[in-house]
Amino acid sequence: MKSGKNIVFLGMMGSGKTSIGTLFSKKLNLDFFDVDNYIEKDQGMKISLIFKEKGEKFFRELEEKITLNILKKRGVVIALGGGAFMNSKIRKEILINHFSFWLNLDSQILIKRIISSKKRPIASNSTKNELVKIIKKRANFYAKALYKVDCDNLTKTEIVNKIINIYERSKINN
């Protein structure tokens, strides 16, 4: 069941990358890496504080370095930060060498999940209309992922099973 390629989950903040990635990795007995957690460990502070104290530019440079480093691993499950796939170096590496799954949710569901979150710096400073624009803009990048998984009205278990089926079929063809 193990492939040399990593399985990378991408999508908007609040789309479930960490929870789905964790469940998926447990079901397939693979190591799981959450990029945001590694950034927080590296800096010894929450991402919201990194944004506040060091700025988004610093965060994005650090995110690139840590993400590309984690992507060097093989046969693991990785949850990207919501904005990481906008980075051309990260996106190119993922599209060429990894299985990528976009966890897609209706924008209204995402907004309900993220609008009042203090731990999401982009969301905490945005109105609903601004969030809709961010979601639409990022969706153009997320759509480049190898697989799009529509998660509306599905349980976490149903989403994981759907991804496992896609993953198993894709390994046969690769």
N, C-alpha and C positions, 0 to 999 in steps of 0.2 A: 504494500500500500504506500510505501514511502517513495517520494520522488526527489530528485536532486534539486528541483525548483522550489522556491519558497511560495507560500500562499500569502498574498498581500490583500488586506481588506482596506478599502478606501471609501470615502464618502463624507458627507457633511458631519459637523459636530452633532452629536445626538442621534446619529443613525444606527448606533449599536456596534461599532467596530470592535470595541474592547470586549463587550459581553459575548458577541457572536464569535469573535476570535478565540476567546477563552474556551467556550463550549466546543468549538470545532477542534481546537488543538487537543482537548481532553479526549474527545471521541476517537481521534486518529492517533492518539499518543505521540503528539509532536510538541516540541518546545514552542512557547508563545512569548512574543516580544511586543510590548506596547511602547511605541516610540515616545509618546508624551511622558510616560513614566520614567523612561531613561533620561529624558531631558530634565525632568524635575530632580532626579537623583544626581545627575551631573552638576546641576546648579545649586542643589540643596534648598530649592524653593519651588512653590507652585508656579505653573505657567502664567497665571494671572499676575503674579508678582514680578515675574521676569518681564512681561510686557510693560508693566507699570514702571519698574525701576530701570530696565535696560533698553526698552523699546522693541518694537516689532522687527526692525532690521536685524538687531542682535539675535533675537529669537529665531528668525528665518535662517540666518547663517548657521546657527547652532543646530537647528532642525535638519538642515541639509547634511552637515557633517555627521551627525549621529545616525540619521536615516541611512545614508550611503554606507556607513560602517556596519549597521545591522543587516543591510541587504547583502553583505558579503557572506553571511552565514548560508548554509544550504539545508533544505528540507525542513524549514521551520515556518511558523505562522506569525505574521506581522500585522499589527494594527497601526496604520499611519495616523498622524494628526490630520485634522480636517482640511488644512491648507497645504499639506505637504505635496500633494499631487499637482499643485499649480507650478511647482518648481520644475523647470525643464530637465535638469540633470536627474532628479529623482524619478520623474515620469519616464524619461528615456530608459533608464536602467530597469525600471519595473516592466515596461512594455516589451523590452527585448529579452529579459532573462527570468521572468517570474510569472506565476499565475496571478492575475489581478481580478478582484471581485469588487464591484461597486455596489454597496448596500444603499439602494435607492428607496427613499420614502417620500410621500406626498409632502409638499412644502408646509402645509398647515400643521401636519403632525410634527414635523421638525421644529417649527416655530413654537408650538406648545411645549415641546421638550426643552428648548434652549433659551427662550425669551427672558426668563427670570434667573438664569444661571449666573452665579457670581464667578464660577471657575472658568468661564469661557469669555475671554477678554473681548473678542470680536462681537459676541452677542450682547454682552452687558452694556456696550456703548451704542447699540443699534436699535432703531425702531423696527416695527414689524415690516414696514415697506422696504427699509434698508436690508433687512434679512432676506426678504424675497429676492431682491436684486443680487445679493451675495449667492444665494442658493442657485439662481438661474445662471449666473456667471460661472460658478464652479461646476455646475452640471455639464457645461460644454467640455470641460476638462475630464470630469469623471467618466463621461460617455466614451472616452478612449480606452477605458479598461477592457480587458479581454472578455469579461462577463459582467452583465448587469443583472442584479438580483432585486426584483421588486419585492419589497418587504411589507407593504401595506397589508393589514389584516392577517398577518401571519404571526404565530408564536415564535419565540426564539428557537425552540426545538424544530419547528417546521422550516425555518430559515436555514438552520444548520443542516438538516437533512437534504434540503434542496441543493445547497452548496456541495455537500458530499457527493450527491448524484452527478452534478456537473463536473466536479473535480475528478471523480472516478472515470467518467466518460472521456474527459480531456486527456487523461494520462494514457489511455489506450491509443489515442490518435497522435500522441507526441513521441 
